[in-house]
Amino acid sequence: MESFLSAVLGELASRSINFFISRSSKPKVLEVEDRLKRALLRAQVIVNEATGRNITNQAMLQQLDMLRNAMHQGCYMLDTFRYQYHGVEDAKDQVLSHSLSLSKVSSLKGIGSSNRKTLLLEQLQEALDNLSSMILDVKELVVILPSYPRLNCQPYSMHLQLSNCMFGRQMESELVINFLLHTQRHGSEELDVLPIVGPGKVGKSTLVAHVCKNERVRDHFSEILFLRDHDFTDDNLSVFRGCATRQQNRTSNSNKDRGWLVVVDLVGDLNEDAWNVLYSSCKQRIPSTSKIIIASRSAKITKFATTHALNLKYLSSEAFWYFFKTVTFGSIDPKMHPRFVHVAMEIANKLERGIIGANMLSRLLRDNFDIHFWCKVLAFLRGVVEKHVSKFGVHPFHLINQNKPVHLGRLATPFEDLIFYCEHQISSQEDFPKIRLEDVMYGSVTALGKLEFLGWISPIPPYYSYVVTCEVRELKRSAAKRKRSIENGTTLC
């Protein structure tokens, strides 16, 4: 591998000359497409190699994150050109020509062919320049990579790897691990506290679970304790205190100086009184080398921090598309199915970068690899989104994240309505419903009344199962007929 990386580095040096020379010329669109494709391959080699190594240098992690973002943007632009722009040009392909809605491509439809090609060339060139510049910037990183140890992992195809890992959070993971392993300032009696803040379903609990499974973290702490909202109903925190007392009694003298890691996973706020009780109990009962992590949707918990809070955000549109395309097509080569990729881009655009929704829809689409079904799903999603945006001024998935009622409807049975009420997560040891939500929304499963359905089972820590409470109602036949007439009169794709 070291010789291969040296070859890559030599290639980077030669490419750098061509990069600056090419800036003075005016290449054709297809030439830029080809160069962008080659640059993406080079970036993929570096990112894959880096992902398989235990990198602890924060500056290197930031560089890798920037390279990964440039790679996702390049992939998104290349797919947009291949499957969206070509759809505008090909008037014979009705499936492609009637459903262009991505902002970067919709703007092309209202201008002339010459100006359209010029604009597209500029967008492709911008993505190429950004990626090429990032590849040049990481040439020192490529040299240093072999000095970092490899992670123990089995070889997976990419879609299996992305389905069974925490996508796009390598830098955040190392930031949290660095906080946990960092030695406390000498003589300090205060416990270090790291808040992790972010919207619902952004991956806060998943990030913490992955960090706690890290071998360096497990070896560093003598005990890892998880507390959730219901643990704070008792003002005395008897659960925590009892656990701390039992652990103190069985801890050997050699481990008395090893700290604890206390993880507080909340949905909402943690009031100051409850925090003071918890913090005081921690200081009295566990070693001063212990650390506390608080995860919550509310930014108010940052006032308890002793270091900079970690603010998690949703994936970028480009990174989300990279993930969705990979897990949806699996072992199928997307380039062999351009019509499917085009529809998949449109579906991804309707999911508002929600990872749970992406996993649910990717499973549904893989199980029903038929272009007509995919187009029906796209038309159904488009109708749900447009109805809620026009009526409430907000995307329905934002309401779902807030556990507010949403009228989703059913694809196969338009005379029935599916109303989402709330979602909750359960542990892998608890029983979960056998009927999947997508089978009710997009299939012909018979169900009436208020029921619980299975949304998704996460294959990665903390292995939550997501259960949704919904109600299936019968609609008046007149309303159902109008709905069917609208659907029949609308081109699906």
KOLNUKOL-563622 format. One record per residue (C-alpha): residue in three letters; x, y, z. Coordinates in steps of 0.05 Angstrom, whole numbers, plus 32768, in hexadecimal, padded with zeros to 4 digits. Layout:
<pts>
> ALA,X,Y,Z
...
</pts>
This chain:
<pts>
> MET,8000,8000,8000
> GLU,803A,802F,800F
> SER,8054,8028,7FC8
> PHE,800E,8034,7FAE
> LEU,8008,8074,7FD7
> SER,804B,808B,7FBD
> ALA,8032,8081,7F76
> VAL,7FF4,80A9,7F88
> LEU,8020,80E1,7FA3
> GLY,804A,80E2,7F64
> GLU,800B,80E5,7F3B
> LEU,7FF3,8120,7F64
> ALA,8033,8146,7F55
> SER,802C,813C,7F0A
> ARG,7FE2,814C,7F0C
> SER,7FF0,818E,7F2F
> ILE,8014,81A8,7EF2
> ASN,7FDB,8193,7EC5
> PHE,7FAA,81B3,7EF5
> PHE,7FC8,81F9,7EF0
> ILE,7FD2,81F3,7EA5
> SER,7F8B,81DD,7E9A
> ARG,7F71,821C,7EBC
> SER,7F88,8246,7E81
> SER,7F62,821D,7E4D
> LYS,7F18,8214,7E3F
> PRO,7F09,81CA,7E3E
> LYS,7EC9,81AC,7E26
> VAL,7E94,8193,7E55
> LEU,7EA3,8149,7E49
> GLU,7EED,8156,7E55
> VAL,7EDF,8176,7E98
> GLU,7EB0,813C,7EA9
> ASP,7EE7,810A,7E9B
> ARG,7F1A,8131,7EC4
> LEU,7EE9,8137,7EFE
> LYS,7EDD,80EC,7EFB
> ARG,7F28,80DE,7F00
> ALA,7F30,8110,7F39
> LEU,7EF8,80EE,7F5F
> LEU,7F1B,80AB,7F58
> ARG,7F5B,80C8,7F75
> ALA,7F35,80E8,7FAE
> GLN,7F11,80A6,7FBC
> VAL,7F54,8082,7FC2
> ILE,7F6D,80B3,7FF6
> VAL,7F2B,80B5,801E
> ASN,7F24,8069,801F
> GLU,7F6C,8060,8036
> ALA,7F64,8095,806C
> THR,7F22,8079,8084
> GLY,7F43,8036,8091
> ARG,7F78,8054,80C0
> ASN,7F76,806D,8107
> ILE,7F86,80B7,80FB
> THR,7F8A,80E2,813A
> ASN,7FA9,8122,811E
> GLN,7F72,8157,811F
> ALA,7F8E,817F,80E5
> MET,7F91,8141,80B9
> LEU,7F49,8131,80CC
> GLN,7F34,8177,80B7
> GLN,7F58,816F,8075
> LEU,7F37,812C,8069
> ASP,7EF3,8149,8079
> MET,7EFE,8181,8046
> LEU,7F16,814F,8012
> ARG,7ED9,8123,8020
> ASN,7EAA,815E,8018
> ALA,7ECB,8171,7FD6
> MET,7EC5,8129,7FBE
> HIS,7E7A,8128,7FD0
> GLN,7E6F,816A,7FAB
> GLY,7E94,814F,7F6F
> CYS,7E6B,810F,7F6E
> TYR,7E2B,8136,7F74
> MET,7E3D,8165,7F3B
> LEU,7E54,812B,7F0F
> ASP,7E13,8104,7F1B
> THR,7DEB,8143,7F0F
> PHE,7E0D,814C,7ECC
> ARG,7E07,8103,7EB8
> TYR,7DBF,80F5,7ECD
> GLN,7D9D,8139,7ED1
> TYR,7DBA,8164,7E9A
> HIS,7DB8,812B,7E69
> GLY,7D6E,8124,7E7A
> VAL,7D63,816C,7E63
> GLU,7D87,815F,7E22
> ASP,7D64,811E,7E12
> ALA,7D1C,8131,7DFF
> LYS,7D0D,80E9,7DED
> ASP,7D16,80D0,7E34
> GLN,7CD4,80E4,7E54
> VAL,7CE6,80C4,7E97
> LEU,7D20,80F3,7E9E
> SER,7D06,8132,7E7E
> HIS,7CC8,813E,7EAA
> SER,7CE6,813B,7EF0
> LEU,7D22,8169,7EF2
> SER,7D1C,818F,7F33
> LEU,7D62,8194,7F50
> SER,7D73,81DE,7F57
> LYS,7DB5,81D9,7F32
> VAL,7D93,81BA,7EF6
> SER,7D50,81DC,7EF6
> SER,7D73,821D,7EE9
> LEU,7D8E,8200,7EA8
> LYS,7D4A,81F4,7E89
> GLY,7D38,823C,7E7E
> ILE,7D76,8251,7E58
> GLY,7D92,8244,7E14
> SER,7DBB,8207,7E02
> SER,7DFC,822E,7DFB
> ASN,7DF4,8253,7E3C
> ARG,7DDF,8213,7E5E
> LYS,7E1E,81EF,7E4A
> THR,7E48,822A,7E60
> LEU,7E27,822B,7EA4
> LEU,7E2E,81E0,7EAC
> LEU,7E77,81E3,7E98
> GLU,7E84,8218,7ECD
> GLN,7E63,81EC,7F02
> LEU,7E8A,81AF,7EEE
> GLN,7ECB,81D7,7EEB
> GLU,7EBE,81F4,7F30
> ALA,7EB4,81AF,7F4E
> LEU,7EF3,8196,7F2A
> ASP,7F1D,81D1,7F41
> ASN,7F07,81C9,7F89
> LEU,7F15,817F,7F8B
> SER,7F58,8184,7F66
> SER,7F6E,81BA,7F96
> MET,7F5B,8190,7FD2
> ILE,7F81,8154,7FB6
> LEU,7FC0,817F,7FAF
> ASP,7FB7,8198,7FF6
> VAL,7FB8,8152,8014
> LYS,7FF8,813A,7FF3
> GLU,801D,813D,8036
> LEU,7FE3,8117,8056
> VAL,7FEC,80DF,8023
> VAL,8035,80D7,8037
> ILE,8024,80D5,8082
> LEU,7FE9,80A4,807C
> PRO,8012,8063,807F
> SER,802D,8077,80C3
> TYR,7FE8,8070,80E2
> PRO,7FD1,802A,80F7
> ARG,7F9A,8007,80D0
> LEU,7F56,7FFD,80EF
> ASN,7F40,7FB5,80F8
> CYS,7F08,7FAB,80C6
> GLN,7EF0,7F79,8093
> PRO,7EEE,7F8B,8049
> TYR,7EA8,7FA3,8035
> SER,7E8C,7FBB,7FF5
> MET,7E7E,8005,7FFB
> HIS,7E32,8000,8003
> LEU,7E39,7FCE,803C
> GLN,7E6F,7FF9,805D
> LEU,7E43,8038,805A
> SER,7E07,8011,8074
> ASN,7E2E,7FF8,80B0
> CYS,7E56,8035,80C4
> MET,7E4A,807C,80DC
> PHE,7E4E,80A2,809B
> GLY,7E71,80E5,8098
> ARG,7E84,80ED,80E2
> GLN,7ECD,80D9,80E5
> MET,7EE6,811E,80F9
> GLU,7EB0,8126,812E
> SER,7EC0,80E2,814B
> GLU,7F09,80F3,8154
> LEU,7EF8,8136,8173
> VAL,7ECE,8113,81A8
> ILE,7F04,80DD,81B3
> ASN,7F39,8113,81BA
> PHE,7F0F,8135,81F0
> LEU,7F06,80F3,8216
> LEU,7F4F,80DF,8214
> HIS,7F6A,8124,8223
> THR,7F8C,8127,8267
> GLN,7F6A,8157,8297
> ARG,7F8F,8195,82AE
> HIS,7FB8,8184,82EC
> GLY,7F96,8190,832E
> SER,7F51,819F,8311
> GLU,7F16,8187,833A
> GLU,7EE3,8197,8303
> LEU,7ECB,8161,82D3
> ASP,7ED1,816D,8288
> VAL,7E8E,8173,8264
> LEU,7E83,8170,8219
> PRO,7E3E,8182,81FD
> ILE,7E29,8164,81BA
> VAL,7DF1,818C,819B
> GLY,7DC9,8181,815B
> PRO,7D83,8178,813E
> GLY,7D5C,8137,8145
> LYS,7D75,80FA,8120
> VAL,7DB7,811C,810D
> GLY,7DDF,80E4,812E
> LYS,7DF1,80FC,8174
> SER,7DE3,80BA,8197
> THR,7E04,8093,815E
> LEU,7E43,80BE,8163
> VAL,7E48,80B3,81AE
> ALA,7E3B,8068,81A7
> HIS,7E73,8061,8174
> VAL,7EA3,8089,819F
> CYS,7E93,805D,81DC
> LYS,7EA2,801E,81B3
> ASN,7EE7,8038,81A1
> GLU,7F1D,800E,81C1
> ARG,7F46,8049,81D8
> VAL,7F09,8066,81FD
> ARG,7EF6,8023,821D
> ASP,7F3C,8019,8236
> HIS,7F40,8060,8252
> PHE,7F02,805E,827F
> SER,7EF0,802B,82B5
> GLU,7EA5,8035,82AB
> ILE,7E78,8053,8275
> LEU,7E33,8066,828F
> PHE,7DF8,807C,8263
> LEU,7DC0,80A8,827E
> ARG,7D81,80BD,8259
> ASP,7D47,80EC,8265
> HIS,7D21,80BC,8292
> ASP,7D5D,80B5,82C1
> PHE,7D52,80FE,82D6
> THR,7D0B,80F4,82EF
> ASP,7D2A,80E3,8333
> ASP,7D4A,8122,834F
> ASN,7D7A,80F8,8378
> LEU,7D93,80D1,833A
> SER,7D8F,8091,8362
> VAL,7DA0,8066,8325
> PHE,7DE1,808A,831A
> ARG,7DF5,808D,8363
> GLY,7DE6,8043,836E
> CYS,7E0F,8030,8331
> ALA,7E48,805D,8348
> THR,7E48,803F,838E
> ARG,7E49,7FF7,8373
> GLN,7E82,8008,8343
> GLN,7EAB,8028,837B
> ASN,7EA4,7FEA,83A5
> ARG,7EBD,7FBA,836F
> THR,7EF3,7FE7,8350
> SER,7F3A,7FCF,835E
> ASN,7F6F,7FFE,8379
> SER,7F93,7FFD,8336
> ASN,7F55,8019,8313
> LYS,7F40,804D,8346
> ASP,7F61,8085,831E
> ARG,7F3F,8071,82DD
> GLY,7F05,809F,82D0
> TRP,7EBE,8094,82BB
> LEU,7E9B,80AA,827B
> VAL,7E54,80C2,8289
> VAL,7E29,80CB,824B
> VAL,7DE9,80F4,8253
> ASP,7DBB,80EA,8216
> LEU,7D81,811B,8216
> VAL,7D49,812E,81E7
> GLY,7D3B,8173,8203
> ASP,7D59,81A1,8238
> LEU,7D7B,818E,8279
> ASN,7D66,81C0,82AE
> GLU,7D9D,81DE,82D9
> ASP,7D85,81BE,831A
> ALA,7D87,8178,82FD
> TRP,7DCC,8186,82DF
> ASN,7DE7,81A0,8322
> VAL,7DCF,8160,8345
> LEU,7DEF,8134,8310
> TYR,7E30,815B,830E
> SER,7E35,815C,835A
> SER,7E29,8111,835D
> CYS,7E5F,8104,8329
> LYS,7E92,812E,834F
> GLN,7E83,8109,8390
> ARG,7E81,80C2,8376
> ILE,7EAF,80B9,833A
> PRO,7EF8,80CB,832D
> SER,7F0B,8111,8319
> THR,7F27,80F6,82D7
> SER,7EE0,80E6,82C1
> LYS,7EBF,8107,8284
> ILE,7E77,8119,8275
> ILE,7E56,811D,8230
> ILE,7E11,813D,8229
> ALA,7DEB,8133,81E8
> SER,7DAB,815B,81DA
> ARG,7D83,817F,81A4
> SER,7D83,81BD,81CF
> ALA,7DBE,81ED,81CB
> LYS,7DB0,8203,8213
> ILE,7DDB,81CA,822D
> THR,7E19,81ED,8214
> LYS,7E19,8218,8253
> PHE,7E31,81D9,8279
> ALA,7E6E,81D1,824C
> THR,7EB6,81D4,8260
> THR,7ECE,81D1,8218
> HIS,7EB3,81E5,81D3
> ALA,7E71,81C3,81C5
> LEU,7E6B,8195,8188
> ASN,7E33,81AB,815A
> LEU,7E1C,8173,812B
> LYS,7DFA,8186,80EB
> TYR,7DD7,815E,80B5
> LEU,7E00,8145,807B
> SER,7E09,8173,8040
> SER,7DDC,8166,8004
> GLU,7E18,814B,7FDD
> ALA,7E2E,811C,8015
> PHE,7DE7,8104,801F
> TRP,7DE0,80F4,7FD5
> TYR,7E22,80CD,7FD7
> PHE,7E08,80A4,8011
> PHE,7DC2,809A,7FF4
> LYS,7DDB,8084,7FB0
> THR,7E0D,8053,7FCD
> VAL,7DDD,8030,7FFC
> THR,7DA3,8031,7FCB
> PHE,7DC7,8011,7F90
> GLY,7DF1,7FE3,7FB9
> SER,7E19,7FB4,7F8C
> ILE,7DF5,7FCE,7F4E
> ASP,7E1F,7FFD,7F23
> PRO,7DF7,803F,7F1F
> LYS,7E18,8052,7EDD
> MET,7DF3,8017,7EBD
> HIS,7DAF,8034,7ED3
> PRO,7DAF,807F,7EC5
> ARG,7D63,8085,7EC9
> PHE,7D63,8066,7F0E
> VAL,7D9A,8096,7F25
> HIS,7D73,80D1,7F0C
> VAL,7D35,80BD,7F33
> ALA,7D60,80AC,7F70
> MET,7D7D,80F2,7F70
> GLU,7D37,810F,7F70
> ILE,7D22,80E2,7FA9
> ALA,7D60,80F4,7FD2
> ASN,7D4F,813D,7FC7
> LYS,7D0C,8132,7FE9
> LEU,7D28,8111,8027
> GLU,7D46,814F,8047
> ARG,7D88,812B,8057
> GLY,7D67,80FC,808A
> ILE,7D92,80BE,8094
> ILE,7D58,8094,80B0
> GLY,7D2C,80A6,8074
> ALA,7D66,8097,8045
> ASN,7D6F,8052,8062
> MET,7D25,8043,805F
> LEU,7D1D,805A,8017
> SER,7D5E,8039,7FFF
> ARG,7D45,7FF6,801A
> LEU,7D02,8000,7FF8
> LEU,7D21,8013,7FB5
> ARG,7D54,7FD9,7FB7
> ASP,7D1B,7FA8,7FC4
> ASN,7CF3,7FC5,7F8A
> PHE,7D26,7FD2,7F53
> ASP,7CF3,7FE9,7F1F
> ILE,7CF5,802D,7EFE
> HIS,7CA9,8034,7EFE
> PHE,7CA5,8026,7F49
> TRP,7CDE,8057,7F56
> CYS,7CB9,808C,7F2F
> LYS,7C79,807F,7F57
> VAL,7CA0,8088,7F98
> LEU,7CBD,80C9,7F7E
> ALA,7C79,80E4,7F69
> PHE,7C5B,80CF,7FAD
> LEU,7C93,80F2,7FD4
> ARG,7C8E,8130,7FA8
> GLY,7C43,8134,7FB7
> VAL,7C4D,812C,8002
> VAL,7C83,8162,8005
> GLU,7C5E,8194,7FD9
> LYS,7C1E,818B,8000
> HIS,7C3F,8199,8043
> VAL,7C6B,81D2,802B
> SER,7C2F,81F5,800B
> LYS,7C03,81EA,8048
> PHE,7C33,81F2,8082
> GLY,7C6F,8213,8063
> VAL,7C9E,81DC,807C
> HIS,7CB9,819A,8062
> PRO,7C93,815E,8080
> PHE,7CD3,813D,8098
> HIS,7CE0,817A,80C5
> LEU,7C9D,816D,80E6
> ILE,7CAE,8123,80ED
> ASN,7CEF,8135,8110
> GLN,7CC6,815D,8142
> ASN,7C95,8123,814B
> LYS,7C5B,814C,8130
> PRO,7C21,812D,8108
> VAL,7C2D,8127,80BD
> HIS,7BFD,810D,8088
> LEU,7C28,80DF,805E
> GLY,7BF4,80B8,8037
> ARG,7BFB,8074,8015
> LEU,7C16,8066,7FD0
> ALA,7BF1,8025,7FC0
> THR,7BAF,8037,7FE1
> PRO,7B9E,8081,7FD4
> PHE,7B5B,8079,7FF7
> GLU,7B80,8072,8039
> ASP,7BA9,80A6,805F
> LEU,7BE7,8096,8089
> ILE,7BF1,80C8,80C2
> PHE,7C34,80CB,80E5
> TYR,7C30,80DD,8130
> CYS,7C72,80D0,8150
> GLU,7CB1,80A6,814F
> HIS,7CDA,8088,8188
> GLN,7D18,805D,818C
> ILE,7D1F,801C,81B2
> SER,7D5B,7FF1,81C3
> SER,7D6E,7FB3,819D
> GLN,7D55,7F87,81D7
> GLU,7D0D,7FA0,81D3
> ASP,7CD8,7F84,81A5
> PHE,7CC7,7FAD,8168
> PRO,7C8C,7FAC,8137
> LYS,7C91,7F7B,80FD
> ILE,7C6E,7FA8,80C9
> ARG,7C9D,7FDA,80A8
> LEU,7C87,8021,809D
> GLU,7C9C,8021,8053
> ASP,7C70,7FE3,8047
> VAL,7C35,800C,8060
> MET,7C47,804C,803B
> TYR,7C5C,802D,7FF9
> GLY,7C41,7FE7,7FFB
> SER,7BFD,7FC7,8002
> VAL,7C00,7FB0,804B
> THR,7BBB,7FB0,806A
> ALA,7BB7,7FDA,80A9
> LEU,7B83,8007,80C7
> GLY,7B83,802F,8108
> LYS,7BBB,804A,8134
> LEU,7BF6,801A,8132
> GLU,7C41,8016,813C
> PHE,7C6E,8006,8101
> LEU,7CB8,7FF9,80FA
> GLY,7CDD,8033,80DA
> TRP,7D25,801A,80DA
> ILE,7D55,7FEE,8100
> SER,7D99,800E,8105
> PRO,7DD2,7FDD,80F5
> ILE,7E04,8008,811B
> PRO,7E0B,801B,8165
> PRO,7DE2,8029,818E
> TYR,7DB8,7FF9,8163
> TYR,7D76,801E,816E
> SER,7D35,8008,814D
> TYR,7D0A,8042,8137
> VAL,7CC0,8037,8142
> VAL,7C8B,8067,8127
> THR,7C44,8070,813E
> CYS,7C14,807B,8104
> GLU,7BCA,8078,80F5
> VAL,7BAC,805D,80B5
> ARG,7B69,807D,80A4
> GLU,7B38,8071,806C
> LEU,7B2A,80AE,8041
> LYS,7AE8,80C0,8022
> ARG,7AE2,80A0,7FDD
> SER,7AD6,80E3,7FBB
> ALA,7B18,80FD,7FD6
> ALA,7B3A,80BD,7FC2
> LYS,7B21,80C3,7F7B
> ARG,7B3A,810A,7F76
> LYS,7B7E,80F4,7F90
> ARG,7B82,80BB,7F5D
> SER,7B6E,80E9,7F25
> ILE,7BA5,811A,7F38
> GLU,7BD8,80E1,7F3B
> ASN,7BC2,80C4,7EF8
> GLY,7BC6,8108,7ED7
> THR,7C0D,8115,7EF0
> THR,7C4A,80FA,7ECC
> LEU,7C70,80D1,7F00
> CYS,7CB7,80E4,7EEA
</pts>
